[in-house]
Amino acid sequence: MKTQKVLTPQEVRNDFTRCGISVSAWAKKHGFNRNLANAVVRGDCKCLYGDAHKIAVMLSMKQGEIVEE
């Protein structure tokens, strides 16, 4: 399994700012609920399963796999 750096919520927010996109725009592009994406980026979710897990993995906020059933 490939290991990558896990980003903090502040690092993720800085990346969004640097790229000039909002969390809501990112969520819409990837088909996620914008409120859930914002909660993940704020660090309000444990992100153990479901869409919160997928968002955290896609944003490099946690290591893990996205497995589609």
TIVO-2410 file (N, C-alpha, C; in nm, 3 decimals):
# residues 69
REC num residu      c1      c2      c3 atome chaine
REC   1      M   0.084  -0.117   0.000     N      A
REC   1      M   0.000   0.000   0.000    CA      A
REC   1      M   0.089   0.125   0.000     C      A
REC   2      K   0.058   0.220  -0.083     N      A
REC   2      K   0.135   0.342  -0.096    CA      A
REC   2      K   0.105   0.436   0.022     C      A
REC   3      T   0.210   0.493   0.080     N      A
REC   3      T   0.193   0.586   0.190    CA      A
REC   3      T   0.209   0.728   0.140     C      A
REC   4      Q   0.119   0.815   0.182     N      A
REC   4      Q   0.128   0.954   0.143    CA      A
REC   4      Q   0.110   1.040   0.267     C      A
REC   5      K   0.153   1.166   0.257     N      A
REC   5      K   0.143   1.258   0.369    CA      A
REC   5      K  -0.004   1.287   0.399     C      A
REC   6      V  -0.040   1.281   0.526     N      A
REC   6      V  -0.175   1.314   0.569    CA      A
REC   6      V  -0.178   1.464   0.599     C      A
REC   7      L  -0.273   1.534   0.538     N      A
REC   7      L  -0.283   1.678   0.552    CA      A
REC   7      L  -0.374   1.716   0.669     C      A
REC   8      T  -0.342   1.826   0.732     N      A
REC   8      T  -0.427   1.879   0.839    CA      A
REC   8      T  -0.541   1.959   0.777     C      A
REC   9      P  -0.648   1.986   0.853     N      A
REC   9      P  -0.755   2.068   0.799    CA      A
REC   9      P  -0.705   2.204   0.748     C      A
REC  10      Q  -0.611   2.265   0.820     N      A
REC  10      Q  -0.558   2.395   0.777    CA      A
REC  10      Q  -0.482   2.384   0.644     C      A
REC  11      E  -0.407   2.277   0.627     N      A
REC  11      E  -0.334   2.257   0.501    CA      A
REC  11      E  -0.432   2.238   0.385     C      A
REC  12      V  -0.541   2.168   0.408     N      A
REC  12      V  -0.641   2.148   0.304    CA      A
REC  12      V  -0.707   2.281   0.268     C      A
REC  13      R  -0.743   2.360   0.369     N      A
REC  13      R  -0.801   2.492   0.342    CA      A
REC  13      R  -0.704   2.580   0.265     C      A
REC  14      N  -0.576   2.574   0.301     N      A
REC  14      N  -0.474   2.651   0.228    CA      A
REC  14      N  -0.464   2.606   0.083     C      A
REC  15      D  -0.474   2.476   0.058     N      A
REC  15      D  -0.471   2.424  -0.080    CA      A
REC  15      D  -0.589   2.477  -0.161     C      A
REC  16      F  -0.708   2.479  -0.100     N      A
REC  16      F  -0.824   2.532  -0.170    CA      A
REC  16      F  -0.805   2.680  -0.203     C      A
REC  17      T  -0.753   2.755  -0.107     N      A
REC  17      T  -0.729   2.897  -0.128    CA      A
REC  17      T  -0.625   2.919  -0.238     C      A
REC  18      R  -0.517   2.842  -0.234     N      A
REC  18      R  -0.412   2.853  -0.335    CA      A
REC  18      R  -0.464   2.823  -0.475     C      A
REC  19      C  -0.557   2.728  -0.484     N      A
REC  19      C  -0.614   2.690  -0.615    CA      A
REC  19      C  -0.729   2.780  -0.657     C      A
REC  20      G  -0.779   2.860  -0.564     N      A
REC  20      G  -0.887   2.953  -0.596    CA      A
REC  20      G  -1.023   2.888  -0.613     C      A
REC  21      I  -1.045   2.776  -0.543     N      A
REC  21      I  -1.176   2.711  -0.549    CA      A
REC  21      I  -1.232   2.698  -0.407     C      A
REC  22      S  -1.361   2.687  -0.400     N      A
REC  22      S  -1.425   2.670  -0.269    CA      A
REC  22      S  -1.447   2.521  -0.242     C      A
REC  23      V  -1.466   2.490  -0.116     N      A
REC  23      V  -1.497   2.353  -0.078    CA      A
REC  23      V  -1.629   2.311  -0.142     C      A
REC  24      S  -1.724   2.403  -0.146     N      A
REC  24      S  -1.855   2.374  -0.206    CA      A
REC  24      S  -1.842   2.341  -0.354     C      A
REC  25      A  -1.759   2.415  -0.427     N      A
REC  25      A  -1.739   2.388  -0.569    CA      A
REC  25      A  -1.672   2.252  -0.589     C      A
REC  26      W  -1.575   2.221  -0.503     N      A
REC  26      W  -1.508   2.090  -0.511    CA      A
REC  26      W  -1.609   1.978  -0.485     C      A
REC  27      A  -1.692   1.997  -0.382     N      A
REC  27      A  -1.792   1.895  -0.348    CA      A
REC  27      A  -1.889   1.873  -0.463     C      A
REC  28      K  -1.935   1.981  -0.524     N      A
REC  28      K  -2.029   1.969  -0.637    CA      A
REC  28      K  -1.964   1.895  -0.753     C      A
REC  29      K  -1.839   1.927  -0.783     N      A
REC  29      K  -1.767   1.862  -0.893    CA      A
REC  29      K  -1.755   1.711  -0.871     C      A
REC  30      H  -1.738   1.669  -0.745     N      A
REC  30      H  -1.718   1.528  -0.714    CA      A
REC  30      H  -1.845   1.457  -0.666     C      A
REC  31      G  -1.959   1.529  -0.665     N      A
REC  31      G  -2.086   1.465  -0.633    CA      A
REC  31      G  -2.113   1.446  -0.485     C      A
REC  32      F  -2.051   1.529  -0.400     N      A
REC  32      F  -2.071   1.518  -0.256    CA      A
REC  32      F  -2.157   1.634  -0.206     C      A
REC  33      N  -2.218   1.613  -0.090     N      A
REC  33      N  -2.294   1.717  -0.024    CA      A
REC  33      N  -2.197   1.823   0.027     C      A
REC  34      R  -2.226   1.950  -0.003     N      A
REC  34      R  -2.132   2.057   0.033    CA      A
REC  34      R  -2.119   2.075   0.184     C      A
REC  35      N  -2.227   2.054   0.257     N      A
REC  35      N  -2.221   2.067   0.403    CA      A
REC  35      N  -2.132   1.959   0.465     C      A
REC  36      L  -2.142   1.837   0.411     N      A
REC  36      L  -2.057   1.729   0.461    CA      A
REC  36      L  -1.911   1.757   0.427     C      A
REC  37      A  -1.884   1.802   0.306     N      A
REC  37      A  -1.746   1.834   0.266    CA      A
REC  37      A  -1.688   1.943   0.354     C      A
REC  38      N  -1.766   2.045   0.384     N      A
REC  38      N  -1.719   2.152   0.472    CA      A
REC  38      N  -1.693   2.099   0.613     C      A
REC  39      A  -1.777   2.011   0.662     N      A
REC  39      A  -1.758   1.953   0.795    CA      A
REC  39      A  -1.629   1.872   0.800     C      A
REC  40      V  -1.601   1.797   0.695     N      A
REC  40      V  -1.477   1.718   0.689    CA      A
REC  40      V  -1.356   1.812   0.689     C      A
REC  41      V  -1.360   1.915   0.607     N      A
REC  41      V  -1.247   2.008   0.597    CA      A
REC  41      V  -1.228   2.084   0.730     C      A
REC  42      R  -1.335   2.113   0.800     N      A
REC  42      R  -1.325   2.180   0.931    CA      A
REC  42      R  -1.271   2.086   1.038     C      A
REC  43      G  -1.277   1.954   1.012     N      A
REC  43      G  -1.233   1.857   1.110    CA      A
REC  43      G  -1.341   1.818   1.208     C      A
REC  44      D  -1.467   1.843   1.171     N      A
REC  44      D  -1.580   1.813   1.259    CA      A
REC  44      D  -1.627   1.668   1.252     C      A
REC  45      C  -1.581   1.592   1.153     N      A
REC  45      C  -1.624   1.452   1.135    CA      A
REC  45      C  -1.510   1.356   1.167     C      A
REC  46      K  -1.547   1.237   1.214     N      A
REC  46      K  -1.447   1.133   1.234    CA      A
REC  46      K  -1.408   1.068   1.102     C      A
REC  47      C  -1.496   1.073   1.004     N      A
REC  47      C  -1.470   1.021   0.869    CA      A
REC  47      C  -1.437   0.872   0.870     C      A
REC  48      L  -1.515   0.795   0.943     N      A
REC  48      L  -1.490   0.653   0.955    CA      A
REC  48      L  -1.549   0.571   0.840     C      A
REC  49      Y  -1.659   0.620   0.780     N      A
REC  49      Y  -1.723   0.543   0.674    CA      A
REC  49      Y  -1.806   0.636   0.587     C      A
REC  50      G  -1.856   0.582   0.476     N      A
REC  50      G  -1.945   0.656   0.388    CA      A
REC  50      G  -1.877   0.770   0.314     C      A
REC  51      D  -1.958   0.869   0.277     N      A
REC  51      D  -1.906   0.981   0.199    CA      A
REC  51      D  -1.801   1.062   0.274     C      A
REC  52      A  -1.814   1.073   0.405     N      A
REC  52      A  -1.714   1.148   0.482    CA      A
REC  52      A  -1.577   1.081   0.469     C      A
REC  53      H  -1.573   0.948   0.474     N      A
REC  53      H  -1.448   0.874   0.455    CA      A
REC  53      H  -1.392   0.901   0.315     C      A
REC  54      K  -1.478   0.894   0.215     N      A
REC  54      K  -1.434   0.916   0.077    CA      A
REC  54      K  -1.376   1.056   0.059     C      A
REC  55      I  -1.443   1.155   0.116     N      A
REC  55      I  -1.396   1.293   0.105    CA      A
REC  55      I  -1.259   1.307   0.171     C      A
REC  56      A  -1.245   1.253   0.292     N      A
REC  56      A  -1.118   1.264   0.365    CA      A
REC  56      A  -1.004   1.196   0.289     C      A
REC  57      V  -1.030   1.081   0.230     N      A
REC  57      V  -0.927   1.011   0.153    CA      A
REC  57      V  -0.892   1.090   0.028     C      A
REC  58      M  -0.993   1.140  -0.043     N      A
REC  58      M  -0.968   1.217  -0.166    CA      A
REC  58      M  -0.891   1.345  -0.139     C      A
REC  59      L  -0.911   1.406  -0.022     N      A
REC  59      L  -0.842   1.529   0.013    CA      A
REC  59      L  -0.711   1.503   0.088     C      A
REC  60      S  -0.672   1.377   0.101     N      A
REC  60      S  -0.549   1.336   0.170    CA      A
REC  60      S  -0.550   1.373   0.318     C      A
REC  61      M  -0.669   1.377   0.378     N      A
REC  61      M  -0.679   1.406   0.520    CA      A
REC  61      M  -0.668   1.279   0.604     C      A
REC  62      K  -0.673   1.164   0.538     N      A
REC  62      K  -0.652   1.036   0.605    CA      A
REC  62      K  -0.606   0.935   0.502     C      A
REC  63      Q  -0.536   0.834   0.550     N      A
REC  63      Q  -0.496   0.726   0.463    CA      A
REC  63      Q  -0.611   0.625   0.459     C      A
REC  64      G  -0.630   0.565   0.346     N      A
REC  64      G  -0.736   0.466   0.335    CA      A
REC  64      G  -0.765   0.437   0.189     C      A
REC  65      E  -0.862   0.353   0.170     N      A
REC  65      E  -0.904   0.313   0.037    CA      A
REC  65      E  -1.050   0.350   0.018     C      A
REC  66      I  -1.085   0.377  -0.105     N      A
REC  66      I  -1.225   0.397  -0.141    CA      A
REC  66      I  -1.268   0.271  -0.214     C      A
REC  67      V  -1.356   0.195  -0.149     N      A
REC  67      V  -1.403   0.069  -0.204    CA      A
REC  67      V  -1.550   0.084  -0.239     C      A
REC  68      E  -1.583   0.068  -0.364     N      A
REC  68      E  -1.723   0.074  -0.408    CA      A
REC  68      E  -1.784  -0.063  -0.396     C      A
REC  69      E  -1.903  -0.069  -0.343     N      A
REC  69      E  -1.972  -0.197  -0.327    CA      A
REC  69      E  -2.043  -0.236  -0.453     C      A
***
